Amino acid sequence: MAARTPVEILRDEACCSICLEIFQNPVSIHCGHSFCQSCITRSWEGLTTNFSCPQCGHTLSHKTLRPNRELANISEAAKSLNLQQDRDVEGRENLCEKHHEPLKLFCKDEERLICLVCDRSKVHRDHSVVPMGEASQEYKLEKKFSDFTEKNPDINELLEKFQDVLKFEFLLTTQMTLDPETAHPRLYLSQDCKHMRWEGRKQDLPSNHRRFKVRPCVLGSRGFTSGCHHWDVEICREGLWAIGVVKELVPRGLWVFLNPNEGVWALRHNRNEYLGLTSPNVTRLTLRSVPKRIRICLDYEKGRVVFFDAESKERIFAFPPASFQGERVFPWFMLRGDAQLKLLP
């Protein structure tokens, strides 16, 4: 099944489960689910007791309806969202002043349009360059939600989820492998350094200051001090595992508590339980389905670490904004027992 686009996610969340249309005057009932006011009124027509939720079936003896203003605002945003490419901009015959070629590309580093000849020059060789249509679409999405946020400063978690999805949808996957020089001796890596498993017996590996010696961990091959990045992990076999981001200076030969105070931002699974490793207490998560592929997203400047179900694009967990304080951070993986993880291309 093809992964849903951000717009599809937005429209699904902004739709009433009774009429399957975008909410009209949404109201919340006793269990927390929301419906169009007219839809739930018709559903309960003639009842004097035992008011049950059409979505989850939870029943209450008396009727409770509460206007959901936040959802009403989001529904209005869903109605107005238009993802047609900016034909007016794309159709202009704007030419590069230097090469007199059409401006068809956008340089993110310099935030300006360039031509194909510019893209091949030394100036832009190491820059992040995307087609103009893609940049235009990204800008329009961010602009709409920026305007929406300014008009609705008291936004709720639902809008934050949409913003995360929209932001990270446009990032290219960061090519990532596992760093064998950091792998704990009980972690066995595949030849291409993409797949990892745990075994009870230790390998005889060269000792170095970068290798984890206590917890069965390994780092990704690339570290970051700026920018937005994401990489995908496949859960091959269930068991005890944790994935996320750590600061480069996290101790390798000591028992470290796994939380942001110690430079670790991670999601953990153990015994059918998913935990966000927050501090001072962990955050227990309730997921709609068991994720087979998880996307870890990093926004270094904003200190954001967010986990998504890579197939459904639904957000699993987001850490509160942090400060990496200029330190390099790395993808981080931990597993033991029957668990196996694999980095995806």
C-alpha positions in Angstrom: 0.0 0.0 0.0 1.4 3.4 -1.0 2.3 5.7 1.9 -0.2 8.6 2.4 0.9 12.1 1.5 0.9 14.9 4.1 -2.3 16.4 2.5 -4.1 13.0 2.7 -3.1 12.7 6.4 -4.4 16.2 7.1 -7.7 15.6 5.3 -8.2 12.2 7.0 -7.7 13.7 10.4 -10.0 16.6 9.5 -12.8 14.3 8.4 -15.9 13.1 10.4 -16.0 9.3 10.6 -19.8 9.4 10.1 -20.2 11.4 6.9 -16.6 11.0 5.8 -16.5 14.7 4.9 -14.4 17.5 6.4 -15.9 18.5 9.8 -18.7 21.0 9.9 -19.1 22.6 13.4 -17.1 19.7 15.1 -18.0 18.7 18.6 -16.3 16.3 21.0 -18.3 13.7 23.0 -17.7 11.9 26.3 -15.0 9.6 25.0 -13.0 12.3 23.3 -13.9 11.5 19.7 -15.2 14.3 17.5 -18.0 14.4 14.9 -19.9 17.0 12.9 -22.6 18.4 15.2 -25.4 17.5 12.8 -24.0 14.0 12.3 -23.8 13.0 16.0 -27.2 14.7 16.6 -28.8 12.5 13.9 -27.0 9.4 15.2 -28.4 10.0 18.7 -31.9 11.1 17.5 -34.7 9.6 19.7 -32.3 8.4 22.4 -32.9 9.4 26.1 -30.1 7.3 27.6 -27.2 5.0 26.5 -25.5 7.5 24.2 -22.8 5.4 22.5 -19.8 6.6 20.4 -20.2 5.6 16.7 -16.4 5.2 16.6 -15.4 3.3 19.7 -18.7 2.2 21.2 -18.1 3.8 24.6 -21.5 4.5 26.2 -22.7 7.1 28.7 -26.1 7.5 30.3 -26.3 11.2 29.4 -25.5 13.3 26.3 -22.3 15.4 26.3 -21.4 17.7 23.4 -18.5 20.2 23.5 -17.5 22.4 20.6 -14.0 21.6 19.4 -12.7 24.9 18.2 -9.1 23.7 17.6 -10.4 21.0 15.2 -12.7 23.6 13.5 -9.7 25.7 12.8 -7.7 22.7 11.4 -10.7 21.8 9.2 -10.8 25.2 7.7 -7.1 24.9 6.9 -7.8 21.5 5.3 -10.5 23.1 3.1 -8.2 25.9 1.9 -5.1 23.8 1.4 -4.2 23.8 -2.3 -1.2 21.8 -3.5 -1.3 22.7 -7.2 2.1 23.8 -8.4 2.7 27.4 -8.9 2.1 27.5 -12.6 2.5 31.3 -12.8 6.0 31.1 -11.4 7.0 28.0 -13.3 5.6 29.4 -16.6 7.6 32.6 -16.6 10.6 32.8 -18.9 12.9 34.1 -16.2 16.5 33.8 -17.4 19.8 33.6 -15.6 21.5 36.9 -15.9 24.9 35.2 -16.2 24.1 32.3 -18.5 20.8 33.4 -20.1 19.3 30.0 -19.4 15.8 29.4 -17.8 15.8 29.4 -14.0 14.5 25.9 -13.3 16.3 25.1 -10.1 16.3 26.4 -6.5 19.5 26.5 -4.4 18.5 26.1 -0.7 21.9 27.2 0.6 21.6 30.6 -1.2 17.8 30.7 -1.3 17.6 31.7 -4.9 16.7 30.4 -8.3 19.5 29.2 -10.6 19.9 27.6 -14.0 21.3 24.2 -15.0 24.7 25.8 -15.9 24.9 27.3 -12.4 24.1 23.9 -10.9 27.2 22.4 -12.6 29.5 25.3 -11.5 31.9 25.1 -8.6 29.9 27.6 -6.6 26.8 25.3 -6.3 28.6 21.9 -6.6 28.2 21.2 -2.9 24.9 23.0 -2.4 21.5 21.5 -1.9 19.6 22.1 -5.2 16.0 21.0 -6.0 13.7 21.5 -8.9 11.8 24.8 -8.7 8.4 23.1 -8.6 9.4 21.1 -5.5 10.7 24.2 -3.8 7.6 26.1 -4.7 5.3 23.4 -3.2 7.4 23.2 0.0 7.3 27.0 0.4 3.5 27.1 -0.1 2.9 24.4 2.5 5.2 26.1 5.0 3.7 29.5 4.3 0.1 28.3 4.8 0.9 26.7 8.1 3.0 29.7 9.2 0.0 32.0 8.5 -2.3 29.5 10.3 -0.1 29.4 13.3 0.1 33.2 13.6 -3.7 33.4 13.5 -4.1 30.6 16.0 -1.3 31.0 18.6 -3.0 28.5 21.0 -2.5 25.5 18.8 -2.8 21.9 20.0 -0.8 18.8 19.5 -2.7 17.8 16.4 -1.5 20.8 14.5 2.0 20.2 15.7 1.8 16.7 14.2 0.7 18.1 10.8 3.6 20.6 10.9 6.1 17.8 11.6 4.8 15.7 8.8 4.8 18.5 6.3 8.3 19.6 7.2 10.0 16.2 7.1 8.1 14.9 4.0 10.4 17.1 1.8 13.7 15.9 3.1 15.8 13.4 1.1 16.7 10.3 3.0 20.2 10.6 4.4 22.4 7.7 3.2 23.5 5.9 6.4 25.4 2.8 7.4 26.5 1.4 10.7 30.0 2.3 12.1 31.8 -1.0 12.9 34.4 0.8 15.0 31.7 1.8 17.5 29.8 -1.5 17.7 29.7 -3.4 21.0 31.5 -6.8 20.7 28.1 -8.6 21.0 26.6 -6.8 18.0 27.2 -8.5 14.7 27.0 -6.3 11.6 26.4 -7.5 8.1 29.1 -7.0 5.5 27.4 -3.9 4.0 27.0 -2.5 7.6 23.2 -2.2 7.2 21.9 -5.1 9.3 22.6 -5.8 13.0 21.9 -8.6 15.4 22.9 -9.5 19.0 24.6 -12.7 20.1 25.6 -13.9 23.6 29.2 -14.5 22.7 31.6 -11.6 22.3 33.6 -11.0 19.1 37.3 -10.4 19.4 37.4 -6.8 18.1 40.1 -4.2 18.1 39.8 -2.0 21.2 39.4 1.7 20.6 38.0 4.7 22.5 34.9 5.0 20.2 33.6 1.4 20.8 30.7 0.9 23.2 31.8 -1.5 25.9 28.8 -1.6 28.3 25.5 -1.2 26.5 25.1 -3.2 23.2 25.1 0.0 21.0 26.4 1.2 17.7 26.5 4.5 16.0 25.6 5.5 12.4 28.4 6.3 10.0 27.5 10.0 9.7 27.3 12.7 12.4 25.6 16.1 12.1 26.2 19.6 13.4 23.6 21.3 11.2 20.6 20.8 8.9 17.6 18.5 8.6 18.1 14.8 8.0 16.2 11.5 8.2 16.9 7.8 7.9 14.7 4.7 8.0 15.1 1.6 10.1 13.3 -1.8 9.5 12.4 -3.9 12.5 13.3 -7.4 11.3 12.6 -9.3 14.5 10.9 -8.0 17.7 12.7 -7.9 21.0 14.5 -5.3 23.1 15.7 -2.4 20.9 16.2 1.3 21.0 16.8 3.8 18.2 17.4 7.5 18.1 20.1 10.2 18.3 23.0 10.7 20.7 25.7 13.3 21.2 29.1 12.3 20.0 30.6 12.6 23.5 28.2 10.2 25.2 30.4 7.8 27.3 31.2 4.4 25.7 32.7 2.6 28.7 30.2 3.6 31.4 26.6 2.7 32.2 24.7 5.8 30.9 21.0 6.6 31.6 19.2 6.8 28.3 17.5 10.2 28.4 18.1 13.7 27.0 20.0 14.8 30.1 22.7 12.3 29.2 22.7 13.3 25.5 20.3 10.5 24.3 17.0 11.0 22.5 15.6 7.6 21.8 12.5 5.4 21.3 12.6 2.0 23.0 10.7 -1.3 22.5 10.6 -4.1 25.0 7.9 -6.7 25.7 5.3 -5.2 23.4 5.8 -1.8 25.1 7.0 1.4 23.3 8.6 4.1 25.4 9.8 7.6 24.6 13.0 7.8 26.8 12.2 11.2 28.3 13.4 12.6 31.6 12.8 12.4 34.6 10.2 9.7 33.7 9.8 7.7 30.5 6.7 8.3 28.3 4.6 5.2 27.6 3.2 5.3 24.1 0.0 3.8 22.7 0.3 3.1 19.0 -2.5 2.3 16.5 -0.4 -0.4 14.9 2.9 -2.1 15.2 5.4 -0.2 13.0 7.6 -2.3 10.8 9.7 0.6 9.5 10.5 3.7 11.6 11.7 7.0 10.3 14.0 9.0 12.6 14.0 12.8 11.8 16.5 15.3 13.0 16.3 19.1 12.8 19.6 20.2 14.3 19.0 23.9 14.5 15.6 23.5 16.2 16.7 20.6 18.4 13.9 18.4 17.1 14.0 14.6 17.1 10.8 13.0 15.8 9.9 9.4 15.1 7.4 8.4 12.4 5.9 5.1 11.1 7.7 5.2 7.7 4.8 3.4 6.0 1.7 5.2 7.3 3.6 8.5 7.9 1.9 8.8 11.3 3.9 10.4 14.0 5.0 8.0 16.8 6.7 10.4 19.2 8.4 13.8 19.3 10.8 15.0 21.9 10.5 18.5 23.2 12.9 20.9 21.5 16.4 20.6 22.9 19.7 22.3 22.4 22.6 20.3 21.0 24.9 23.1 22.0 27.0 22.9 18.8 28.0 19.2 19.5 28.0 16.6 16.8 25.1 14.1 17.0 24.9 10.7 15.5 22.2 8.1 14.7 22.2 5.5 17.5 21.0 2.0 17.8 20.8 -0.5 20.7 19.5 -4.1 20.7 19.8 -7.5 22.4 18.0 -10.8 22.5 16.1 -11.8 19.4 15.8 -8.2 18.0 17.3 -7.4 14.6 17.4 -4.0 12.9 18.2 -3.0 9.4 19.0 0.4 7.9 17.1 1.0 4.7 18.5 2.7 1.6 
